[in-house]
Amino acid sequence: MAYQHGYYYKSIQVYDSLFTQYAQQLTDCQYIELKLAYSWNYLKMYDLPAFKAILSKISFEKVTRCGEDALGMYYYSQGYYNFHLGNYNQSQRYFEKCIAQLHQSDQMHNSLIANTYYMLGYISIRNKTGQVIDSLFAKVCKHCSPEDYYLCLDGKYLSRFYSMRYEESLVFAEKSMQHTRSFFGAYSPIYAKSINNIAAAKLLLKDYDQAIVYLKQALLILEKNKLLTDYTSLIHSNLGLCYYNTHKYKQAITSFKNSLSIDYQINEKSMYESIKKYIRLAWCALKLNHLKATKTYLDQAKLLIDELDHGSNVLSAKRTYYRALADYFEAKGAIEQAILCQKEAIKYANEQKLDRFYALLLSDLALLYLKKNDHDQALIYIQMGLSEFTKTESQSTEKINPYNFYLLNAYAKILEKGYQQSPDEINLRKIQKIYKETFQVIDAIRFTYQTEGSKLEFAKMTAAFYRRVIEQNIHFYKQTGDKKYLYEAFRVSERNRSTVLSSGLQASQARKLGGLPDTLAEQEATFRKDIAKHKSTIEKLLQKDELTKAEDIELKQQKEELFYLNKSYQELLANLEKNFPKYYELKYDISNVSISTIQGHLSENQRMISYIMGKEKIYAFMISHKSFDLVEVSNSEKVASNIHQLRNFLMTTPNFAGDSAGIFKNKFIKTAHQLYQQLIVPLERNFLQNNHLIFIPDGILALIPFEVFLQSSHSSKTPYNHLSYFVRNNIISYANSATLWVRSKGKVKTLAPKDVLAFAPSFQGGDQDQTARAAAVRGGLKIEDTVRGGLMPLAWSTKELEFIGEYFSIDQFINEQATENRFKELASEYKILHIATHANVQEERPLYSAIYFTETLDSLEDASLHTFELYNLELNAELAVLSACNTGYGEVIQGEGVHNLARGFTYAGCPSIVMSLWNASDYSSAEQMNYFYQELAKGVDKATALRSVKLKFLEKDDPILSHPYFWSQFVASGDMRPVVEKEVRWFLVVVIFIILLLAFTWKMRRKLGEKPQMF
């Protein structure tokens, strides 16, 4: 039993005791069977020399005399041994002999038969069809005992995992995890294996943050058992892949090296997995531009490849090695050598009959020829690749294959190069056709990803393609003068703007307008609420380094409940999509608004400027209610440099004393003026002056307020409040995309019954929140200068709420009343949400950025409202004001915008946000909010109200508060309509209408020659 639970050392001790006490009483056949079972412990621990030593002492002649049972066990041992040597064909033959013997036996060998079919299924994954794999794993299920039923679940997981049906594989991985925990306990190595299976599926679904959490949990279990197995190595390797895919190459190198170290402790040098890890190390080094290290890792891989025996592993190793070597030579600029290596990789892929890899390698070879400027060869090889891929796909039962995107993207690049050489209409039509096909593939793939993280990772992967298509269409427009390419460039830019955010909002809209019966709508809402609650609890428990026994039990219960909730919820969604066409149509509507629609929503004094940061140039689409045009505004690299300099100035606490203050001010004036010249001056003058400008920034442009751009150059002696800020002449707001802006304008005003919900949490000490402490210290605060483990008290936050109460009906929660739980309970009932607090921004893990509330002893909440929690809320507010530090700052994702806390509120349903771009001053924030709400109460729009705030600060005769650090950190994004309708004296309107009607009647009767009657 110890062996079955994965406690191999304990099992060995038991067997040693048996042999010591009962060796004389055992028959030869009993001894052989026990020795074979004993040897499996060493096999499981990857001590192959010890296993081989035991096996070599067992006479095959004696085994055959012991009957089917012993022979079956012997064949199983040989099969397992050859499997771990990578001799899969030999391994398969032994396992098939094992099955034949065990089926002839009179004894019950269900567990061993199940394991043997499991191994046969695992081997067949490499070269058999899906039906054969499913058949083998069905036999596993047939022979499983209740305890080893996880083998059946793992088999179903593997069959779907290796056929790239990762969402389906995840379902069986979750079931397996529950089963193994139930039978083997929370610290069993078998349970760790099940956890790793979940992580592997999440990794390939691009949900890297979640994958890392699961992998670390699995590692912790194996470390507690002091067990080094292939799974320990695999987990480190999977961690490396997660880090590699999130561009953390140094961490990836550490993980791959850890994995290799374990390989060398448990196996021979020629292990195939070790070769793959050396190649992955080479790719990491290549990404870091460490060419010497890249070559060293590749050389180490080659040494191991040369030690491999013949078989499929040799072909796989050589294919991967030459593919990586081609990348190395390409990075060195040695294209001819890269082409030769790529052809070697193609040869081995062809020998393996790996059609997909063969197709992808052909497309990579085509791109190498493109780099060599051999367009004809490039075209030949990409067409071969597409042909191979099409042939493979016609035999596949899969709905979507992501490889299709890579191939079409490569084909588009080659056609673009062909157009440069021969710019004619035929080539243009070919390019547009491929673009259209690629967009269709991207859209289809996008809908297969379920989590926010995986959708964002896919958006990152496709961003470069979108950007290239935009620039190509701009190029076509300049060459042909045909405006259809200009319209297409804008359409593509909108397709690439906040697609993940847009899909979330579409799902919300579908729920509201999809014609669902009230009962189903309520059921769907309940599911989402319950799932969000469970996810939040699980996430917060998993972030802890170590769990108490009670927390461990709670985590188990939460996961089990979440599993069944998710299953039921998916069944409900499938039913809704099938039976309610309008719901389905709205949920998967990927259409963008047209330019004419945008123009219809722009008033006479509104102008929209949508920027595109190209590879070398920045462009701006300019839209008014009557016009649409494109302007090339600047060089990308120069603007990026100025953006970083300006942001560094704005987020640094001002220094008004000494010579350095003047130098610092000079740099600000120079940079702010240069950005005005680079980004604003190229636009038409009459397009900008005295208008409401709606900027749709791209990339890092979203990290600075355009309001601080300087229209003129100044001396450093000019006071800050006398500088020519851009905000003086224009109202300025921002939007995620034109499509979302239009949709927010069309959104029906909220039905929330109450005005303002406001929070001012306490940071005066109390229970120490270790998470908040660590986050605050990482943010740069000194622990000894703070309270609550790193969070300074906000002296003016309560006053800030008092200011709001002078202009609006407000329900305010301060100090110990300002809890996370209360916010979640009440937030959906209010038109305006206002939070005056601290925030913790995690740029590398934006889903874990958080707004802080007052700490309580509530075990379900941790006083930190994370971004991932906001995604699971549904708010009815017209406006969210995030009066905290850096709520508009986060990870910049090309096309998607900035992944920040404000985005979470938008996702939850708030059409307009006021957010901060750096650390806000407590006093100045309160002052700004006082002016802001005063203006809002007058019925002015949000952008005008915020501009008034900035102008009032500039009007102050205060050299400190007129510094832009104090007044420009807040920006407004989204729908800028007023939150308060201006009072209309309806009786005057009625009187005027009656007078006009009488005048019209009198005039008509005179025209007809009638004498008007007097009333």
Salt bridges, closest charged atoms under 4 A:
GLU61 OE2 - ARG65 NH1 3.39
ASP69 OD1 - HIS109 NE2 2.89
GLU147 OE2 - HIS5 NE2 3.66
ASP154 OD2 - LYS193 NZ 3.85
GLU168 OE1 - ARG160 NE 3.62
GLU168 OE1 - ARG165 NH1 3.82
ASP207 OD2 - LYS202 NZ 3.89
ASP209 OD1 - ARG845 NE 3.91
ASP263 OD2 - LYS277 NZ 2.87
GLU273 OE2 - LYS276 NZ 3.33
ASP299 OD1 - LYS295 NZ 2.79
ASP306 OD1 - LYS302 NZ 2.94
ASP327 OD1 - ARG323 NH1 2.47
GLU330 OE2 - LYS371 NZ 3.05
GLU336 OE2 - LYS372 NZ 2.76
GLU344 OE1 - LYS347 NZ 3.40
ASP364 OD2 - ARG323 NH2 2.99
GLU388 OE1 - LYS391 NZ 3.28
GLU393 OE2 - ARG356 NE 3.69
GLU398 OE2 - ARG356 NH2 2.87
GLU416 OE1 - ARG468 NE 2.91
GLU437 OE2 - LYS433 NZ 2.80
ASP443 OD1 - ARG446 NH1 3.01
ASP443 OD2 - ARG495 NH2 2.78
GLU452 OE2 - ARG903 NH2 3.67
GLU457 OE2 - LYS460 NZ 3.13
GLU488 OE2 - ARG491 NH2 2.67
GLU524 OE1 - ARG511 NE 3.77
GLU524 OE1 - ARG528 NE 3.00
GLU551 OE2 - LYS544 NZ 2.60
ASP552 OD2 - ARG181 NH2 3.07
GLU561 OE1 - HIS534 NE2 2.61
GLU577 OE2 - LYS587 NZ 3.00
ASP589 OD2 - ARG743 NH2 3.88
GLU632 OE1 - LYS478 NZ 3.06
GLU632 OE1 - LYS617 NZ 3.69
ASP698 OD2 - ARG467 NH1 2.83
ASP698 OD1 - ARG497 NH1 3.90
ASP755 OD1 - LYS831 NZ 3.90
ASP769 OD2 - ARG788 NH2 3.74
GLU800 OE2 - HIS834 NE2 2.69
GLU802 OE1 - LYS799 NZ 3.52
GLU820 OE2 - LYS540 NZ 2.99
GLU820 OE2 - LYS824 NZ 3.13
GLU829 OE1 - LYS754 NZ 3.21
GLU855 OE1 - ARG788 NE 3.19
GLU861 OE1 - LYS540 NZ 3.18
GLU861 OE1 - LYS824 NZ 3.04
ASP862 OD1 - LYS540 NZ 3.03
GLU869 OE1 - LYS540 NZ 2.99
GLU869 OE1 - LYS824 NZ 2.48
GLU869 OE2 - HIS866 ND1 3.04
GLU874 OE1 - ARG511 NH2 3.21
GLU874 OE1 - ARG528 NH2 2.95
GLU878 OE1 - LYS749 NZ 2.96
GLU891 OE2 - LYS460 NZ 2.85
GLU896 OE1 - ARG903 NH2 2.99
GLU927 OE1 - LYS956 NZ 3.50
GLU935 OE2 - LYS938 NZ 3.12
GLU935 OE2 - LYS952 NZ 3.33
ASP975 OD2 - ARG977 NE 2.88
